[in-house]
Amino acid sequence: MGHNHDHHHHHHDGIDLNNAFKIGIGLNIIFTIIEVAYGYMANSMALVADAGHNFSDVLALAFSWIGVIISQRKPTLRFTYGFRRSTILIAMLNTVLLLVAMGFILWETIHRLGKPLAIKSEDVITIAAIGIVINGFTAWLFVKGKKSDLNIRSAFVHFVADALVSLGVVIAGVLMLLTGITWIDSVVSFIIIVVILYSTIHLLIDSINLGLDAVPEHIDIEAVRTYLVNLPEVSTIHDLHIWALSTTDAALTVHLNTNTQTDNSFIYQVQHELHGRFHIEHATIQIEQGDENCRNNCN
């Protein structure tokens, strides 16, 4: 009987990611201040609401950055896996923030329906157009890491959502300028809210699943089970568990019942294959000689 485990590490380029966070936070704080000021000067609650949404994303971005920094801290005697799981909690917090921002925009939109105001459409169009560029650029900063890290995807979705909001405000501004009908702004706001809620709910479900130790989406547990069962040395397997250590790292534990004597090189080979084929960075494998330990638990 024996067991072993393996640790493979992969991180985003720290300098690139840190710079992305710094640039994103800096740009968006400046833009939020400008947008609030112009929103009040142009008498446009659409711009003010957009600024509020932007500010929630600045907070979300700051939380994401903190999550990345915390996740890179080394394990301690108490936190033996380190702090990488904090990235899952940060992703959850980000989605909740986005939902709160959407609630604010929804309330503001409904409120504005009953109180139509004279809006300086040219100012609205100009500032919102700048918002599209800034939010689009910020989203682009995180496009590289969004597939492999839920936390980075969370930041990416926030800023794509912001660019959509700004686009909606531009469209509303142009239509109001051409027609003089102020409720157009509210209709566009409702459409944007639905689009953003759709993506946010999916992100929230993903982060809750990871928090509840669900098998990460990118790993097919049946394919892993098939690979392990079909190893020539293995007769049966049981207690197969796969879960997320963070928004990027996955772990696996399994008991393998073998029909022949195996050594550490067999375990290392299996770990290597699990990492190469299924992107499982931490595999702990318990070898059990023969089937006497298995009985009813094998699968």
Order of alpha helices (4+ residues) and beta strands (2+ residues): beta-alpha-alpha-alpha-alpha-alpha-alpha-alpha-beta-beta-alpha-beta
